[in-house]
Amino acid sequence: MKNRSEKQQDLDKLKSQLAVVSTVILSTFQGITVEDDNKLRRAVEAAGGHYQVVKNTLAERAATGTPNEALLKNLTGTNSIAYTATDPVSLAKALTKIAKDVPAFQFRAGIVDGRVLSIAEIQQLSSLPSKEELISKIMFLISAPAQRIASALAAVNRNLAVTVSEAVKANKFGPAAEASSVETTQ
């Protein structure tokens, strides 16, 4: 059993983390095996988030004064939270994948940038492209016109080289053509 100072440290730690995160997803974990719980924790950490089983009063006290206060107020039952300060889509994808594999893991609600999300909205969020995918697409769209210009400019030089090469082969220009023109003039 934790003493009062350890409980206060847990409260302070969770409060400081909840104050800076943009996304919190509330779920239930009752009936999850230890193996599934470990998979869940690894998946959330790989997505850049944190996963924690919380006592209801601890979560409510820690969320007081934060944007997550509405989500973590008046909790009942067994609850866990996953939260991140980075990409909400990656976190939602990781949790949705686990929820499909482990039926005991169920979403309750979520909050992203101060907006409370329903279970259906969390699942919709998981179907969006991640931040990295969006950045990659934007970079491709920005660089595509430059690549086309470079290809067009290279094509001019390539076409000129092919034309000169064909002309040399046809003996219209070059040293062989000059020698034959000198002989015909003599």
C-alpha atoms as a printed R data frame, in Angstrom:
    type eleno elety resid chain resno       x       y        z
1   ATOM     1    CA   MET     A     1   0.000   0.000    0.000
2   ATOM     2    CA   LYS     A     2   1.292   3.442   -0.870
3   ATOM     3    CA   ASN     A     3   1.739   6.048    1.790
4   ATOM     4    CA   ARG     A     4   0.421   9.583    1.516
5   ATOM     5    CA   SER     A     5   3.637  11.095    0.085
6   ATOM     6    CA   GLU     A     6   3.862   8.420   -2.649
7   ATOM     7    CA   LYS     A     7   0.238   9.042   -3.583
8   ATOM     8    CA   GLN     A     8   0.925  12.792   -3.741
9   ATOM     9    CA   GLN     A     9   3.939  12.154   -6.012
10  ATOM    10    CA   ASP     A    10   1.751  10.032   -8.324
11  ATOM    11    CA   LEU     A    11  -0.865  12.786   -8.371
12  ATOM    12    CA   ASP     A    12   1.688  15.508   -9.128
13  ATOM    13    CA   LYS     A    13   3.307  13.441  -11.879
14  ATOM    14    CA   LEU     A    14  -0.003  12.658  -13.590
15  ATOM    15    CA   LYS     A    15  -1.190  16.255  -13.220
16  ATOM    16    CA   SER     A    16   1.981  17.606  -14.873
17  ATOM    17    CA   GLN     A    17   1.641  15.105  -17.726
18  ATOM    18    CA   LEU     A    18  -2.054  15.831  -18.294
19  ATOM    19    CA   ALA     A    19  -1.350  19.562  -18.343
20  ATOM    20    CA   VAL     A    20   0.833  19.282  -21.463
21  ATOM    21    CA   VAL     A    21  -0.851  16.542  -23.503
22  ATOM    22    CA   SER     A    22  -3.169  17.268  -26.399
23  ATOM    23    CA   THR     A    23  -4.848  13.874  -26.560
24  ATOM    24    CA   VAL     A    24  -6.273  11.610  -23.860
25  ATOM    25    CA   ILE     A    25  -8.225   8.431  -24.607
26  ATOM    26    CA   LEU     A    26 -10.165   6.850  -21.769
27  ATOM    27    CA   SER     A    27 -10.729   3.102  -21.882
28  ATOM    28    CA   THR     A    28 -11.586   0.116  -19.768
29  ATOM    29    CA   PHE     A    29  -9.131  -2.691  -19.266
30  ATOM    30    CA   GLN     A    30 -11.077  -5.168  -17.150
31  ATOM    31    CA   GLY     A    31 -10.438  -8.722  -18.331
32  ATOM    32    CA   ILE     A    32  -7.228  -8.011  -20.252
33  ATOM    33    CA   THR     A    33  -4.479 -10.562  -19.767
34  ATOM    34    CA   VAL     A    34  -0.997  -9.503  -18.711
35  ATOM    35    CA   GLU     A    35   0.332 -10.452  -22.143
36  ATOM    36    CA   ASP     A    36  -2.277  -8.286  -23.904
37  ATOM    37    CA   ASP     A    37  -1.596  -5.452  -21.464
38  ATOM    38    CA   ASN     A    38   2.117  -5.602  -22.317
39  ATOM    39    CA   LYS     A    39   1.299  -5.531  -26.062
40  ATOM    40    CA   LEU     A    40  -0.927  -2.525  -25.450
41  ATOM    41    CA   ARG     A    41   1.751  -0.655  -23.532
42  ATOM    42    CA   ARG     A    42   4.383  -1.349  -26.218
43  ATOM    43    CA   ALA     A    43   2.015  -0.248  -29.005
44  ATOM    44    CA   VAL     A    44   1.168   3.004  -27.218
45  ATOM    45    CA   GLU     A    45   4.838   3.740  -26.493
46  ATOM    46    CA   ALA     A    46   5.720   3.032  -30.144
47  ATOM    47    CA   ALA     A    47   3.070   5.597  -31.125
48  ATOM    48    CA   GLY     A    48   4.749   8.188  -28.883
49  ATOM    49    CA   GLY     A    49   2.218   7.996  -26.073
50  ATOM    50    CA   HIS     A    50   1.834   6.762  -22.518
51  ATOM    51    CA   TYR     A    51  -0.607   4.246  -21.104
52  ATOM    52    CA   GLN     A    52  -1.601   4.060  -17.477
53  ATOM    53    CA   VAL     A    53  -4.186   2.279  -15.374
54  ATOM    54    CA   VAL     A    54  -5.617   4.928  -13.071
55  ATOM    55    CA   LYS     A    55  -7.706   5.077   -9.976
56  ATOM    56    CA   ASN     A    56 -10.801   7.160  -10.606
57  ATOM    57    CA   THR     A    57 -10.166   9.689   -7.822
58  ATOM    58    CA   LEU     A    58  -6.512  10.074   -8.854
59  ATOM    59    CA   ALA     A    59  -7.497  10.746  -12.469
60  ATOM    60    CA   GLU     A    60 -10.166  13.244  -11.460
61  ATOM    61    CA   ARG     A    61  -7.858  15.141   -9.109
62  ATOM    62    CA   ALA     A    62  -4.999  15.152  -11.607
63  ATOM    63    CA   ALA     A    63  -7.249  16.481  -14.388
64  ATOM    64    CA   THR     A    64  -8.614  19.336  -12.300
65  ATOM    65    CA   GLY     A    65  -7.629  22.603  -13.955
66  ATOM    66    CA   THR     A    66  -6.462  20.940  -17.184
67  ATOM    67    CA   PRO     A    67  -8.233  20.749  -20.559
68  ATOM    68    CA   ASN     A    68  -8.935  17.075  -19.762
69  ATOM    69    CA   GLU     A    69 -11.060  17.814  -16.703
70  ATOM    70    CA   ALA     A    70 -14.401  17.118  -18.432
71  ATOM    71    CA   LEU     A    71 -13.263  13.706  -19.651
72  ATOM    72    CA   LEU     A    72 -11.906  12.437  -16.344
73  ATOM    73    CA   LYS     A    73 -14.665  13.698  -14.064
74  ATOM    74    CA   ASN     A    74 -17.015  11.314  -12.185
75  ATOM    75    CA   LEU     A    75 -15.412   8.106  -13.447
76  ATOM    76    CA   THR     A    76 -16.793   4.735  -12.438
77  ATOM    77    CA   GLY     A    77 -15.509   1.212  -12.929
78  ATOM    78    CA   THR     A    78 -12.000   0.237  -13.948
79  ATOM    79    CA   ASN     A    79 -10.326   2.773  -16.193
80  ATOM    80    CA   SER     A    80  -7.113   3.347  -18.033
81  ATOM    81    CA   ILE     A    81  -5.884   6.300  -20.021
82  ATOM    82    CA   ALA     A    82  -3.608   6.628  -22.989
83  ATOM    83    CA   TYR     A    83  -2.254  10.080  -23.714
84  ATOM    84    CA   THR     A    84   0.183  11.867  -25.972
85  ATOM    85    CA   ALA     A    85   1.436  15.356  -26.645
86  ATOM    86    CA   THR     A    86   2.328  14.548  -30.260
87  ATOM    87    CA   ASP     A    87   0.242  12.777  -32.905
88  ATOM    88    CA   PRO     A    88  -3.313  11.822  -31.870
89  ATOM    89    CA   VAL     A    89  -3.826   9.748  -35.029
90  ATOM    90    CA   SER     A    90  -0.909   7.411  -34.249
91  ATOM    91    CA   LEU     A    91  -2.209   6.861  -30.732
92  ATOM    92    CA   ALA     A    92  -5.748   6.189  -31.981
93  ATOM    93    CA   LYS     A    93  -4.419   3.751  -34.602
94  ATOM    94    CA   ALA     A    94  -2.424   1.804  -32.018
95  ATOM    95    CA   LEU     A    95  -5.348   1.600  -29.604
96  ATOM    96    CA   THR     A    96  -7.842   0.646  -32.328
97  ATOM    97    CA   LYS     A    97  -5.591  -2.173  -33.481
98  ATOM    98    CA   ILE     A    98  -5.363  -3.507  -29.930
99  ATOM    99    CA   ALA     A    99  -9.132  -3.120  -29.451
100 ATOM   100    CA   LYS     A   100  -9.710  -5.334  -32.519
101 ATOM   101    CA   ASP     A   101  -7.334  -8.008  -31.189
102 ATOM   102    CA   VAL     A   102  -8.448  -7.826  -27.539
103 ATOM   103    CA   PRO     A   103 -12.240  -7.589  -27.104
104 ATOM   104    CA   ALA     A   104 -11.906  -6.847  -23.359
105 ATOM   105    CA   PHE     A   105 -10.224  -3.528  -24.197
106 ATOM   106    CA   GLN     A   106 -12.929  -0.976  -24.954
107 ATOM   107    CA   PHE     A   107 -12.950   2.750  -25.545
108 ATOM   108    CA   ARG     A   108 -15.035   4.981  -23.338
109 ATOM   109    CA   ALA     A   109 -14.278   8.442  -24.718
110 ATOM   110    CA   GLY     A   110 -11.429  10.697  -25.709
111 ATOM   111    CA   ILE     A   111 -10.348  14.289  -25.922
112 ATOM   112    CA   VAL     A   112  -8.226  15.873  -28.646
113 ATOM   113    CA   ASP     A   113  -7.157  19.508  -28.373
114 ATOM   114    CA   GLY     A   114  -9.919  20.249  -25.870
115 ATOM   115    CA   ARG     A   115 -12.702  18.587  -27.881
116 ATOM   116    CA   VAL     A   116 -14.389  15.525  -26.361
117 ATOM   117    CA   LEU     A   117 -14.658  12.592  -28.787
118 ATOM   118    CA   SER     A   118 -17.107   9.711  -28.807
119 ATOM   119    CA   ILE     A   119 -16.106   6.107  -29.439
120 ATOM   120    CA   ALA     A   120 -17.106   6.413  -33.111
121 ATOM   121    CA   GLU     A   121 -15.031   9.578  -33.503
122 ATOM   122    CA   ILE     A   122 -11.986   7.849  -32.014
123 ATOM   123    CA   GLN     A   123 -12.352   5.090  -34.582
124 ATOM   124    CA   GLN     A   124 -12.701   7.686  -37.360
125 ATOM   125    CA   LEU     A   125  -9.577   9.400  -36.057
126 ATOM   126    CA   SER     A   126  -7.680   6.129  -36.358
127 ATOM   127    CA   SER     A   127  -8.577   5.891  -40.053
128 ATOM   128    CA   LEU     A   128  -6.937   9.232  -40.878
129 ATOM   129    CA   PRO     A   129  -3.371   9.350  -42.210
130 ATOM   130    CA   SER     A   130  -0.737   9.964  -39.541
131 ATOM   131    CA   LYS     A   131   1.184  13.204  -39.198
132 ATOM   132    CA   GLU     A   132   4.243  11.661  -40.883
133 ATOM   133    CA   GLU     A   133   2.142  10.452  -43.829
134 ATOM   134    CA   LEU     A   134   0.611  13.908  -44.269
135 ATOM   135    CA   ILE     A   135   4.023  15.586  -44.156
136 ATOM   136    CA   SER     A   136   5.312  13.099  -46.718
137 ATOM   137    CA   LYS     A   137   2.385  13.813  -49.059
138 ATOM   138    CA   ILE     A   138   2.832  17.569  -48.700
139 ATOM   139    CA   MET     A   139   6.564  17.314  -49.406
140 ATOM   140    CA   PHE     A   140   5.822  15.253  -52.526
141 ATOM   141    CA   LEU     A   141   3.289  17.823  -53.739
142 ATOM   142    CA   ILE     A   142   5.755  20.649  -53.130
143 ATOM   143    CA   SER     A   143   8.648  18.914  -54.883
144 ATOM   144    CA   ALA     A   144   6.660  17.497  -57.836
145 ATOM   145    CA   PRO     A   145   6.652  20.720  -59.921
146 ATOM   146    CA   ALA     A   146  10.393  21.162  -59.401
147 ATOM   147    CA   GLN     A   147  10.997  17.573  -60.480
148 ATOM   148    CA   ARG     A   148   8.930  18.119  -63.626
149 ATOM   149    CA   ILE     A   149  10.896  21.251  -64.514
150 ATOM   150    CA   ALA     A   150  14.190  19.442  -63.979
151 ATOM   151    CA   SER     A   151  13.000  16.561  -66.168
152 ATOM   152    CA   ALA     A   152  11.924  18.956  -68.925
153 ATOM   153    CA   LEU     A   153  15.264  20.771  -68.848
154 ATOM   154    CA   ALA     A   154  17.169  17.491  -68.921
155 ATOM   155    CA   ALA     A   155  15.028  16.338  -71.850
156 ATOM   156    CA   VAL     A   156  16.169  19.310  -73.968
157 ATOM   157    CA   ASN     A   157  19.832  18.395  -73.493
158 ATOM   158    CA   ARG     A   158  19.107  14.701  -74.018
159 ATOM   159    CA   ASN     A   159  17.182  15.389  -77.235
160 ATOM   160    CA   LEU     A   160  19.972  17.644  -78.531
161 ATOM   161    CA   ALA     A   161  22.544  14.943  -77.815
162 ATOM   162    CA   VAL     A   162  20.469  12.316  -79.615
163 ATOM   163    CA   THR     A   163  20.014  14.610  -82.647
164 ATOM   164    CA   VAL     A   164  23.745  15.355  -82.882
165 ATOM   165    CA   SER     A   165  24.561  11.664  -82.506
166 ATOM   166    CA   GLU     A   166  22.156  10.727  -85.304
167 ATOM   167    CA   ALA     A   167  23.590  13.447  -87.548
168 ATOM   168    CA   VAL     A   168  27.138  12.154  -86.975
169 ATOM   169    CA   LYS     A   169  25.986   8.637  -87.807
170 ATOM   170    CA   ALA     A   170  24.419   9.864  -91.029
171 ATOM   171    CA   ASN     A   171  27.769  11.524  -91.923
172 ATOM   172    CA   LYS     A   172  26.202  14.892  -92.375
173 ATOM   173    CA   PHE     A   173  28.566  16.438  -89.860
174 ATOM   174    CA   GLY     A   174  31.847  15.493  -88.296
175 ATOM   175    CA   PRO     A   175  35.331  14.548  -89.594
176 ATOM   176    CA   ALA     A   176  34.166  11.923  -92.115
177 ATOM   177    CA   ALA     A   177  31.790  14.365  -93.748
178 ATOM   178    CA   GLU     A   178  34.534  17.021  -94.007
179 ATOM   179    CA   ALA     A   179  36.965  14.610  -95.678
180 ATOM   180    CA   SER     A   180  34.420  13.608  -98.286
181 ATOM   181    CA   SER     A   181  33.553  17.244  -99.008
182 ATOM   182    CA   VAL     A   182  37.271  18.082  -99.526
183 ATOM   183    CA   GLU     A   183  37.688  15.232 -102.046
184 ATOM   184    CA   THR     A   184  34.680  16.297 -104.063
185 ATOM   185    CA   THR     A   185  35.906  19.867 -104.411
186 ATOM   186    CA   GLN     A   186  39.288  18.860 -105.819
